[in-house]
Amino acid sequence: MTAEGVAYPIDLHTHSLRSDGAYAPGDLIRMAASRGVRVQALADHDTLAGVAEAVAVGEQLGVRVIPATELNTESDWGDVHVLGYFVDPADAGLEDRLRWLRENRGRRIELMVERLAALGHPVRLERVMEIAQGGALGRPHLAQALFEAGHVPSYDAAFDTLLSKDSPAYVARVGLTPLEAVRLIRAHRGVPSLAHPGTVAVELEVALPELVDAGLAGIECYYGSHSVDATVRYLSLAERYGLIPTGGSDFHGRGEHGAPLGGVRVPPASVAALDERRRSALAGAAYHVEPLGRAR
């Protein structure tokens, strides 16, 4: 942070309650503006539903809002998330595919609620949906319900215990592979960037060539939990593979996840490079996307 309560002016990774954040899109932008953020990407999981509200408030307050989405994936590469910048909320074809992902997320949470009840940790699905407030259902909403019901000592503890990947209550996602996620964003004239690369379970030198071949344009080098050495490594990989170094807070407003809004320094050159890649995407031909299926 530049000073107490003051943020850096660029944040390319934030979430609202339209997915798993705690604040309405407009409130999120107001909060960011009050801290000095002037360029902000709203990147809710599998949805663009909050973009219109965020853009409208941003125009009032002098914040440029970049429409984006974050796609979770399922593969043996671990937690690979793809940020899609400059995707169009009015793109009906993209919305059809995002809806498919959201429906599978919802069914997944229903199954986890059933498993938790069988394990002696009941929560009401209705309460989970109330917490989501119409947003795309996810584990953060279930974690809040578990905490409220007294099954875990804190919201964050839920992810280390009942909702962890080795828990008997865990249900794997049905959705995209990392390569499918990148191709989907490219096919809809967006600019894909690999989010928080530290969560990728395989060597990046193995994954990145395939992702770049699929159309990956960026990698999130600037991130709150990155050490200096990690940031230097990711910047080196960005240079090697011709990727834009992106970054952001990953602010959710829930628990300890992410940094404060605008809490990560992102250089203006990253935004300029994204803009240039966007112009190239708009001028280029559409990419072919295979039909969505169960992740391999």
Secondary structure, 3 states (H helix, E strand, C coil): CCECCECCCEEEEECCCCCCCCCCHHHHHHHHHHCCCCEEEEEEECCCCCHHHHHHHHHHHCCEEEEEEEEECCCCCECCEEEEECCCCCCHHHHHHHHHHHHHHHHHHHHHHHHHHHCCCCCCHHHHHHHHCCCCCCHHHHHHHHHHCCCCCCHHHHHHCCCCCCCCCCCCCCCCCHHHHHHHHHHCCCEEEECCHHHECCCHHHHHHHHHHHCCCEEEEEECCCCHHHHHHHHHHHHHHCCEEEEECCECCCCCCCCCCCCCCCCHHHHHHHHHHHHHHHHCCCCCCCCCCCCC
